[in-house]
């Protein structure tokens, strides 16, 4: 189990909140672009890839901050 200092925990918590917000913003942008008549498919694909990368980092941070405790 990884022991974190309060500073590290706060830093990871801040990064997690930032990544979650960025993920939500990308989701909204993808939806808006998809509904647009002038949607750039390459741009949408890049945004989706970035969104997946963010999701992976969010999962990593959640595992660091909220480890599974096997009872």
N, C-alpha and C positions, 0 to 999 in steps of 0.2 A: 504494500500500500504506500502511496506517495504522500509524504507529509509536507504540507505547504505552510509557509509563514503567512501571517495575516496580509502582508504586502503582496505576496504572490497570489493569494486567494483573491484579493481585491483587483489585482491586475488582470487575472484570468476572467473574473466576473465582468469587468469593464469591457474586455475584448469580446466576451460572449454576447453581451448586450449590443455592442457595436455590430458584430457579425449578424446577429438576428435582425437588426434594423436594416442593414444593407441587403440581406436576403429578402426581406419583405419589400423593400424598394425595388429590387430587381424583378420580383414577381409582378408588381404593379406595372413596371415598365414593359415587361414581356407581354402582359395582357393588353396593354394599350397599343403596343406596336402590332400585335397579332390582329387586332380589330381594325387597324388602319388600312386604308386602301393602298398606301404607298410603303408597305412594310418591306424592309430590307431583310431577306431571309438569312443572310450571313451575319448580320448584326444580331438578329434574334438567336441564332445558334451560339454566337459568342456569349451573349448574355445568359443563355441557359447553361452553358459550360461553366461560366463564372458562378452561377447560382449553385450548381452541383459542388463546385470546389468549396464554396462557403458552407454548404450543408455538411460536408465532410469535416471541416474545421469546427463547426458548431458541435457536432457529435463528439469530436476529440475533447473539446473544452468541457462539455457536459460530463464526459467520463472522468476527466480530471477532477472536476468540482463535486460531482455526485457519483462516487464510485459505488458499484454494486456491492452490497454487504451480504455475504452468504451466511445465513444463520445456522 
